[in-house]
Amino acid sequence: VAREPHRGGRTSIVTQQQETAIVDMVRENNTLTLKQIQTRVLADNTIFNDLHTISISTIHRILHRNLLTMKQVYRVPFQRNTNRVKALCREYVL
């Protein structure tokens, strides 16, 4: 996936290598929240050693720039997907 080009203005505090690491982190585990990504970035001293703070909005912009969206994951009760319930839904619609 190609990254959108920089359009000028203030330079980023995150390098291309760090940005790639954040994107890879999300691709490995897409259930992470923005806060969990922030915690992992600040705890990692190998790739993000010069980064002391990073805001959640910066992480969101990085993911958006790389065409990734953060959707909330929720669990659906197993009973909702049974054949009986699906049949009841079809009957209700008709």
Sequence and secondary structure as in RCSB ss.txt:
>XXXX:A:sequence
VAREPHRGGRTSIVTQQQETAIVDMVRENNTLTLKQIQTRVLADNTIFNDLHTISISTIHRILHRNLLTMKQVYR
VPFQRNTNRVKALCREYVL
>XXXX:A:secstr
       SSS  SS HHHHHHHHHHHHH TT  HHHHHHHHHH TTTSTT     HHHHHHHHHHTT        
  GGGGSHHHHHHHHHHH 
